[in-house]
């Protein structure tokens, strides 16, 4: 049983792993929302063309 307990990471390590996943994901999503609202119309058209080509 002691062997298994040594394999489990401690709480700061677990929180760091979670933060390492969530922080970049949030930055990506916020950046995506900002670009949807602020990009000029010509760039939004280009983005739609790219999406249509990928489908």
mmCIF file of the N, C-alpha and C atoms, coordinates in Angstrom:
data_MODEL
# 
_entry.id   MODEL 
# 
loop_
_atom_site.group_PDB 
_atom_site.id 
_atom_site.type_symbol 
_atom_site.label_atom_id 
_atom_site.label_alt_id 
_atom_site.label_comp_id 
_atom_site.label_asym_id 
_atom_site.label_entity_id 
_atom_site.label_seq_id 
_atom_site.pdbx_PDB_ins_code 
_atom_site.Cartn_x 
_atom_site.Cartn_y 
_atom_site.Cartn_z 
_atom_site.occupancy 
_atom_site.B_iso_or_equiv 
_atom_site.pdbx_formal_charge 
_atom_site.auth_seq_id 
_atom_site.auth_comp_id 
_atom_site.auth_asym_id 
_atom_site.auth_atom_id 
_atom_site.pdbx_PDB_model_num 
ATOM 1   N N  . UNK A 1 1  ? 0.825   -1.198 0.000   1.00 0.00 ? 1  UNK A N  1 
ATOM 2   C CA . UNK A 1 1  ? 0.000   0.000  0.000   1.00 0.00 ? 1  UNK A CA 1 
ATOM 3   C C  . UNK A 1 1  ? 0.865   1.257  0.000   1.00 0.00 ? 1  UNK A C  1 
ATOM 4   N N  . UNK A 1 2  ? 1.984   1.214  0.700   1.00 0.00 ? 2  UNK A N  1 
ATOM 5   C CA . UNK A 1 2  ? 2.877   2.374  0.758   1.00 0.00 ? 2  UNK A CA 1 
ATOM 6   C C  . UNK A 1 2  ? 3.434   2.690  -0.626  1.00 0.00 ? 2  UNK A C  1 
ATOM 7   N N  . UNK A 1 3  ? 3.635   1.664  -1.437  1.00 0.00 ? 3  UNK A N  1 
ATOM 8   C CA . UNK A 1 3  ? 4.131   1.841  -2.803  1.00 0.00 ? 3  UNK A CA 1 
ATOM 9   C C  . UNK A 1 3  ? 3.153   2.672  -3.633  1.00 0.00 ? 3  UNK A C  1 
ATOM 10  N N  . UNK A 1 4  ? 1.857   2.393  -3.491  1.00 0.00 ? 4  UNK A N  1 
ATOM 11  C CA . UNK A 1 4  ? 0.826   3.113  -4.239  1.00 0.00 ? 4  UNK A CA 1 
ATOM 12  C C  . UNK A 1 4  ? 0.753   4.561  -3.781  1.00 0.00 ? 4  UNK A C  1 
ATOM 13  N N  . UNK A 1 5  ? 0.853   4.805  -2.495  1.00 0.00 ? 5  UNK A N  1 
ATOM 14  C CA . UNK A 1 5  ? 0.788   6.164  -1.966  1.00 0.00 ? 5  UNK A CA 1 
ATOM 15  C C  . UNK A 1 5  ? 1.952   7.001  -2.497  1.00 0.00 ? 5  UNK A C  1 
ATOM 16  N N  . UNK A 1 6  ? 3.111   6.404  -2.670  1.00 0.00 ? 6  UNK A N  1 
ATOM 17  C CA . UNK A 1 6  ? 4.263   7.132  -3.192  1.00 0.00 ? 6  UNK A CA 1 
ATOM 18  C C  . UNK A 1 6  ? 4.091   7.484  -4.673  1.00 0.00 ? 6  UNK A C  1 
ATOM 19  N N  . UNK A 1 7  ? 3.288   6.727  -5.404  1.00 0.00 ? 7  UNK A N  1 
ATOM 20  C CA . UNK A 1 7  ? 3.073   6.999  -6.821  1.00 0.00 ? 7  UNK A CA 1 
ATOM 21  C C  . UNK A 1 7  ? 2.123   8.167  -7.059  1.00 0.00 ? 7  UNK A C  1 
ATOM 22  N N  . UNK A 1 8  ? 1.222   8.420  -6.129  1.00 0.00 ? 8  UNK A N  1 
ATOM 23  C CA . UNK A 1 8  ? 0.234   9.487  -6.287  1.00 0.00 ? 8  UNK A CA 1 
ATOM 24  C C  . UNK A 1 8  ? 0.918   10.827 -6.021  1.00 0.00 ? 8  UNK A C  1 
ATOM 25  N N  . UNK A 1 9  ? 0.812   11.786 -6.962  1.00 0.00 ? 9  UNK A N  1 
ATOM 26  C CA . UNK A 1 9  ? 1.452   13.084 -6.749  1.00 0.00 ? 9  UNK A CA 1 
ATOM 27  C C  . UNK A 1 9  ? 0.760   13.868 -5.631  1.00 0.00 ? 9  UNK A C  1 
ATOM 28  N N  . UNK A 1 10 ? 1.504   14.782 -5.026  1.00 0.00 ? 10 UNK A N  1 
ATOM 29  C CA . UNK A 1 10 ? 0.926   15.583 -3.952  1.00 0.00 ? 10 UNK A CA 1 
ATOM 30  C C  . UNK A 1 10 ? 0.008   16.662 -4.546  1.00 0.00 ? 10 UNK A C  1 
ATOM 31  N N  . UNK A 1 11 ? -0.733  17.347 -3.672  1.00 0.00 ? 11 UNK A N  1 
ATOM 32  C CA . UNK A 1 11 ? -1.761  18.291 -4.109  1.00 0.00 ? 11 UNK A CA 1 
ATOM 33  C C  . UNK A 1 11 ? -1.198  19.450 -4.941  1.00 0.00 ? 11 UNK A C  1 
ATOM 34  N N  . UNK A 1 12 ? -0.085  20.086 -4.572  1.00 0.00 ? 12 UNK A N  1 
ATOM 35  C CA . UNK A 1 12 ? 0.425   21.169 -5.433  1.00 0.00 ? 12 UNK A CA 1 
ATOM 36  C C  . UNK A 1 12 ? 0.773   20.695 -6.847  1.00 0.00 ? 12 UNK A C  1 
ATOM 37  N N  . UNK A 1 13 ? 1.245   19.487 -6.975  1.00 0.00 ? 13 UNK A N  1 
ATOM 38  C CA . UNK A 1 13 ? 1.563   18.943 -8.299  1.00 0.00 ? 13 UNK A CA 1 
ATOM 39  C C  . UNK A 1 13 ? 0.291   18.740 -9.114  1.00 0.00 ? 13 UNK A C  1 
ATOM 40  N N  . UNK A 1 14 ? -0.732  18.219 -8.481  1.00 0.00 ? 14 UNK A N  1 
ATOM 41  C CA . UNK A 1 14 ? -2.013  18.010 -9.169  1.00 0.00 ? 14 UNK A CA 1 
ATOM 42  C C  . UNK A 1 14 ? -2.601  19.346 -9.602  1.00 0.00 ? 14 UNK A C  1 
ATOM 43  N N  . UNK A 1 15 ? -2.576  20.344 -8.710  1.00 0.00 ? 15 UNK A N  1 
ATOM 44  C CA . UNK A 1 15 ? -3.102  21.667 -9.053  1.00 0.00 ? 15 UNK A CA 1 
ATOM 45  C C  . UNK A 1 15 ? -2.290  22.299 -10.186 1.00 0.00 ? 15 UNK A C  1 
ATOM 46  N N  . UNK A 1 16 ? -0.995  22.088 -10.182 1.00 0.00 ? 16 UNK A N  1 
ATOM 47  C CA . UNK A 1 16 ? -0.154  22.608 -11.261 1.00 0.00 ? 16 UNK A CA 1 
ATOM 48  C C  . UNK A 1 16 ? -0.489  21.972 -12.595 1.00 0.00 ? 16 UNK A C  1 
ATOM 49  N N  . UNK A 1 17 ? -0.746  20.676 -12.595 1.00 0.00 ? 17 UNK A N  1 
ATOM 50  C CA . UNK A 1 17 ? -1.116  19.988 -13.837 1.00 0.00 ? 17 UNK A CA 1 
ATOM 51  C C  . UNK A 1 17 ? -2.457  20.494 -14.362 1.00 0.00 ? 17 UNK A C  1 
ATOM 52  N N  . UNK A 1 18 ? -3.394  20.690 -13.457 1.00 0.00 ? 18 UNK A N  1 
ATOM 53  C CA . UNK A 1 18 ? -4.706  21.206 -13.867 1.00 0.00 ? 18 UNK A CA 1 
ATOM 54  C C  . UNK A 1 18 ? -4.560  22.614 -14.428 1.00 0.00 ? 18 UNK A C  1 
ATOM 55  N N  . UNK A 1 19 ? -3.788  23.459 -13.743 1.00 0.00 ? 19 UNK A N  1 
ATOM 56  C CA . UNK A 1 19 ? -3.572  24.830 -14.210 1.00 0.00 ? 19 UNK A CA 1 
ATOM 57  C C  . UNK A 1 19 ? -2.846  24.847 -15.550 1.00 0.00 ? 19 UNK A C  1 
ATOM 58  N N  . UNK A 1 20 ? -1.913  23.927 -15.753 1.00 0.00 ? 20 UNK A N  1 
ATOM 59  C CA . UNK A 1 20 ? -1.171  23.865 -17.012 1.00 0.00 ? 20 UNK A CA 1 
ATOM 60  C C  . UNK A 1 20 ? -2.085  23.511 -18.182 1.00 0.00 ? 20 UNK A C  1 
ATOM 61  N N  . UNK A 1 21 ? -3.200  22.880 -17.913 1.00 0.00 ? 21 UNK A N  1 
ATOM 62  C CA . UNK A 1 21 ? -4.165  22.566 -18.962 1.00 0.00 ? 21 UNK A CA 1 
ATOM 63  C C  . UNK A 1 21 ? -5.189  23.689 -19.125 1.00 0.00 ? 21 UNK A C  1 
ATOM 64  N N  . UNK A 1 22 ? -5.714  24.199 -18.009 1.00 0.00 ? 22 UNK A N  1 
ATOM 65  C CA . UNK A 1 22 ? -6.831  25.143 -18.053 1.00 0.00 ? 22 UNK A CA 1 
ATOM 66  C C  . UNK A 1 22 ? -6.401  26.547 -18.489 1.00 0.00 ? 22 UNK A C  1 
ATOM 67  N N  . UNK A 1 23 ? -5.266  27.033 -18.016 1.00 0.00 ? 23 UNK A N  1 
ATOM 68  C CA . UNK A 1 23 ? -4.852  28.401 -18.341 1.00 0.00 ? 23 UNK A CA 1 
ATOM 69  C C  . UNK A 1 23 ? -4.658  28.589 -19.849 1.00 0.00 ? 23 UNK A C  1 
ATOM 70  N N  . UNK A 1 24 ? -3.902  27.756 -20.545 1.00 0.00 ? 24 UNK A N  1 
ATOM 71  C CA . UNK A 1 24 ? -3.781  27.954 -22.001 1.00 0.00 ? 24 UNK A CA 1 
ATOM 72  C C  . UNK A 1 24 ? -5.115  27.792 -22.735 1.00 0.00 ? 24 UNK A C  1 
ATOM 73  N N  . UNK A 1 25 ? -5.959  26.889 -22.265 1.00 0.00 ? 25 UNK A N  1 
ATOM 74  C CA . UNK A 1 25 ? -7.267  26.710 -22.888 1.00 0.00 ? 25 UNK A CA 1 
ATOM 75  C C  . UNK A 1 25 ? -8.105  27.981 -22.753 1.00 0.00 ? 25 UNK A C  1 
ATOM 76  N N  . UNK A 1 26 ? -8.106  28.587 -21.570 1.00 0.00 ? 26 UNK A N  1 
ATOM 77  C CA . UNK A 1 26 ? -8.853  29.827 -21.362 1.00 0.00 ? 26 UNK A CA 1 
ATOM 78  C C  . UNK A 1 26 ? -8.287  30.965 -22.208 1.00 0.00 ? 26 UNK A C  1 
ATOM 79  N N  . UNK A 1 27 ? -6.980  31.070 -22.286 1.00 0.00 ? 27 UNK A N  1 
ATOM 80  C CA . UNK A 1 27 ? -6.360  32.115 -23.106 1.00 0.00 ? 27 UNK A CA 1 
ATOM 81  C C  . UNK A 1 27 ? -6.762  31.937 -24.567 1.00 0.00 ? 27 UNK A C  1 
ATOM 82  N N  . UNK A 1 28 ? -6.754  30.712 -25.047 1.00 0.00 ? 28 UNK A N  1 
ATOM 83  C CA . UNK A 1 28 ? -7.148  30.433 -26.429 1.00 0.00 ? 28 UNK A CA 1 
ATOM 84  C C  . UNK A 1 28 ? -8.603  30.838 -26.682 1.00 0.00 ? 28 UNK A C  1 
ATOM 85  N N  . UNK A 1 29 ? -9.495  30.449 -25.768 1.00 0.00 ? 29 UNK A N  1 
ATOM 86  C CA . UNK A 1 29 ? -10.918 30.748 -25.949 1.00 0.00 ? 29 UNK A CA 1 
ATOM 87  C C  . UNK A 1 29 ? -11.187 32.248 -25.892 1.00 0.00 ? 29 UNK A C  1 
ATOM 88  N N  . UNK A 1 30 ? -10.558 32.950 -24.944 1.00 0.00 ? 30 UNK A N  1 
ATOM 89  C CA . UNK A 1 30 ? -10.745 34.400 -24.837 1.00 0.00 ? 30 UNK A CA 1 
ATOM 90  C C  . UNK A 1 30 ? -10.203 35.082 -26.089 1.00 0.00 ? 30 UNK A C  1 
ATOM 91  N N  . UNK A 1 31 ? -9.048  34.672 -26.556 1.00 0.00 ? 31 UNK A N  1 
ATOM 92  C CA . UNK A 1 31 ? -8.461  35.240 -27.770 1.00 0.00 ? 31 UNK A CA 1 
ATOM 93  C C  . UNK A 1 31 ? -9.378  35.015 -28.970 1.00 0.00 ? 31 UNK A C  1 
ATOM 94  N N  . UNK A 1 32 ? -9.972  33.844 -29.053 1.00 0.00 ? 32 UNK A N  1 
ATOM 95  C CA . UNK A 1 32 ? -10.891 33.534 -30.148 1.00 0.00 ? 32 UNK A CA 1 
ATOM 96  C C  . UNK A 1 32 ? -12.113 34.454 -30.111 1.00 0.00 ? 32 UNK A C  1 
ATOM 97  N N  . UNK A 1 33 ? -12.672 34.675 -28.918 1.00 0.00 ? 33 UNK A N  1 
ATOM 98  C CA . UNK A 1 33 ? -13.839 35.553 -28.774 1.00 0.00 ? 33 UNK A CA 1 
ATOM 99  C C  . UNK A 1 33 ? -13.486 36.993 -29.133 1.00 0.00 ? 33 UNK A C  1 
ATOM 100 N N  . UNK A 1 34 ? -12.320 37.455 -28.702 1.00 0.00 ? 34 UNK A N  1 
ATOM 101 C CA . UNK A 1 34 ? -11.892 38.819 -29.015 1.00 0.00 ? 34 UNK A CA 1 
ATOM 102 C C  . UNK A 1 34 ? -11.756 38.987 -30.526 1.00 0.00 ? 34 UNK A C  1 
ATOM 103 N N  . UNK A 1 35 ? -11.155 38.028 -31.192 1.00 0.00 ? 35 UNK A N  1 
ATOM 104 C CA . UNK A 1 35 ? -10.980 38.121 -32.640 1.00 0.00 ? 35 UNK A CA 1 
ATOM 105 C C  . UNK A 1 35 ? -12.318 38.098 -33.370 1.00 0.00 ? 35 UNK A C  1 
ATOM 106 N N  . UNK A 1 36 ? -13.282 37.362 -32.876 1.00 0.00 ? 36 UNK A N  1 
ATOM 107 C CA . UNK A 1 36 ? -14.595 37.318 -33.522 1.00 0.00 ? 36 UNK A CA 1 
ATOM 108 C C  . UNK A 1 36 ? -15.274 38.681 -33.473 1.00 0.00 ? 36 UNK A C  1 
ATOM 109 N N  . UNK A 1 37 ? -15.055 39.429 -32.391 1.00 0.00 ? 37 UNK A N  1 
ATOM 110 C CA . UNK A 1 37 ? -15.741 40.713 -32.234 1.00 0.00 ? 37 UNK A CA 1 
ATOM 111 C C  . UNK A 1 37 ? -14.970 41.877 -32.836 1.00 0.00 ? 37 UNK A C  1 
ATOM 112 N N  . UNK A 1 38 ? -13.641 41.812 -32.887 1.00 0.00 ? 38 UNK A N  1 
ATOM 113 C CA . UNK A 1 38 ? -12.836 42.978 -33.232 1.00 0.00 ? 38 UNK A CA 1 
ATOM 114 C C  . UNK A 1 38 ? -12.225 42.906 -34.630 1.00 0.00 ? 38 UNK A C  1 
ATOM 115 N N  . UNK A 1 39 ? -12.042 41.736 -35.188 1.00 0.00 ? 39 UNK A N  1 
ATOM 116 C CA . UNK A 1 39 ? -11.394 41.626 -36.497 1.00 0.00 ? 39 UNK A CA 1 
ATOM 117 C C  . UNK A 1 39 ? -12.167 42.418 -37.551 1.00 0.00 ? 39 UNK A C  1 
ATOM 118 N N  . UNK A 1 40 ? -11.458 43.010 -38.510 1.00 0.00 ? 40 UNK A N  1 
ATOM 119 C CA . UNK A 1 40 ? -12.131 43.738 -39.589 1.00 0.00 ? 40 UNK A CA 1 
ATOM 120 C C  . UNK A 1 40 ? -12.937 42.777 -40.472 1.00 0.00 ? 40 UNK A C  1 
ATOM 121 N N  . UNK A 1 41 ? -13.913 43.316 -41.191 1.00 0.00 ? 41 UNK A N  1 
ATOM 122 C CA . UNK A 1 41 ? -14.792 42.451 -42.002 1.00 0.00 ? 41 UNK A CA 1 
ATOM 123 C C  . UNK A 1 41 ? -14.040 41.581 -43.013 1.00 0.00 ? 41 UNK A C  1 
ATOM 124 N N  . UNK A 1 42 ? -13.002 42.111 -43.644 1.00 0.00 ? 42 UNK A N  1 
ATOM 125 C CA . UNK A 1 42 ? -12.280 41.320 -44.644 1.00 0.00 ? 42 UNK A CA 1 
ATOM 126 C C  . UNK A 1 42 ? -11.611 40.109 -44.020 1.00 0.00 ? 42 UNK A C  1 
ATOM 127 N N  . UNK A 1 43 ? -11.162 40.251 -42.784 1.00 0.00 ? 43 UNK A N  1 
ATOM 128 C CA . UNK A 1 43 ? -10.515 39.115 -42.128 1.00 0.00 ? 43 UNK A CA 1 
ATOM 129 C C  . UNK A 1 43 ? -11.566 38.075 -41.715 1.00 0.00 ? 43 UNK A C  1 
ATOM 130 N N  . UNK A 1 44 ? -12.734 38.538 -41.317 1.00 0.00 ? 44 UNK A N  1 
ATOM 131 C CA . UNK A 1 44 ? -13.803 37.607 -40.963 1.00 0.00 ? 44 UNK A CA 1 
ATOM 132 C C  . UNK A 1 44 ? -14.242 36.816 -42.192 1.00 0.00 ? 44 UNK A C  1 
ATOM 133 N N  . UNK A 1 45 ? -14.266 37.475 -43.355 1.00 0.00 ? 45 UNK A N  1 
ATOM 134 C CA . UNK A 1 45 ? -14.608 36.769 -44.591 1.00 0.00 ? 45 UNK A CA 1 
ATOM 135 C C  . UNK A 1 45 ? -13.567 35.705 -44.911 1.00 0.00 ? 45 UNK A C  1 
ATOM 136 N N  . UNK A 1 46 ? -12.297 36.049 -44.725 1.00 0.00 ? 46 UNK A N  1 
ATOM 137 C CA . UNK A 1 46 ? -11.229 35.068 -44.966 1.00 0.00 ? 46 UNK A CA 1 
ATOM 138 C C  . UNK A 1 46 ? -11.382 33.866 -44.048 1.00 0.00 ? 46 UNK A C  1 
ATOM 139 N N  . UNK A 1 47 ? -11.725 34.114 -42.801 1.00 0.00 ? 47 UNK A N  1 
ATOM 140 C CA . UNK A 1 47 ? -11.893 33.024 -41.837 1.00 0.00 ? 47 UNK A CA 1 
ATOM 141 C C  . UNK A 1 47 ? -13.053 32.120 -42.258 1.00 0.00 ? 47 UNK A C  1 
ATOM 142 N N  . UNK A 1 48 ? -14.150 32.714 -42.755 1.00 0.00 ? 48 UNK A N  1 
ATOM 143 C CA . UNK A 1 48 ? -15.289 31.918 -43.205 1.00 0.00 ? 48 UNK A CA 1 
ATOM 144 C C  . UNK A 1 48 ? -14.911 31.065 -44.425 1.00 0.00 ? 48 UNK A C  1 
ATOM 145 N N  . UNK A 1 49 ? -14.117 31.627 -45.333 1.00 0.00 ? 49 UNK A N  1 
ATOM 146 C CA . UNK A 1 49 ? -13.686 30.865 -46.507 1.00 0.00 ? 49 UNK A CA 1 
ATOM 147 C C  . UNK A 1 49 ? -12.843 29.664 -46.097 1.00 0.00 ? 49 UNK A C  1 
ATOM 148 N N  . UNK A 1 50 ? -11.964 29.873 -45.141 1.00 0.00 ? 50 UNK A N  1 
ATOM 149 C CA . UNK A 1 50 ? -11.108 28.778 -44.672 1.00 0.00 ? 50 UNK A CA 1 
ATOM 150 C C  . UNK A 1 50 ? -11.955 27.689 -44.023 1.00 0.00 ? 50 UNK A C  1 
ATOM 151 N N  . UNK A 1 51 ? -12.938 28.089 -43.210 1.00 0.00 ? 51 UNK A N  1 
ATOM 152 C CA . UNK A 1 51 ? -13.808 27.101 -42.563 1.00 0.00 ? 51 UNK A CA 1 
ATOM 153 C C  . UNK A 1 51 ? -14.594 26.312 -43.599 1.00 0.00 ? 51 UNK A C  1 
ATOM 154 N N  . UNK A 1 52 ? -15.077 26.991 -44.636 1.00 0.00 ? 52 UNK A N  1 
ATOM 155 C CA . UNK A 1 52 ? -15.849 26.306 -45.675 1.00 0.00 ? 52 UNK A CA 1 
ATOM 156 C C  . UNK A 1 52 ? -14.985 25.328 -46.465 1.00 0.00 ? 52 UNK A C  1 
ATOM 157 N N  . UNK A 1 53 ? -13.726 25.667 -46.687 1.00 0.00 ? 53 UNK A N  1 
ATOM 158 C CA . UNK A 1 53 ? -12.825 24.778 -47.413 1.00 0.00 ? 53 UNK A CA 1 
ATOM 159 C C  . UNK A 1 53 ? -12.492 23.539 -46.598 1.00 0.00 ? 53 UNK A C  1 
ATOM 160 N N  . UNK A 1 54 ? -12.433 23.685 -45.276 1.00 0.00 ? 54 UNK A N  1 
ATOM 161 C CA . UNK A 1 54 ? -12.102 22.556 -44.412 1.00 0.00 ? 54 UNK A CA 1 
ATOM 162 C C  . UNK A 1 54 ? -13.268 21.589 -44.278 1.00 0.00 ? 54 UNK A C  1 
ATOM 163 N N  . UNK A 1 55 ? -14.485 22.069 -44.469 1.00 0.00 ? 55 UNK A N  1 
ATOM 164 C CA . UNK A 1 55 ? -15.669 21.213 -44.303 1.00 0.00 ? 55 UNK A CA 1 
ATOM 165 C C  . UNK A 1 55 ? -15.874 20.283 -45.461 1.00 0.00 ? 55 UNK A C  1 
# 
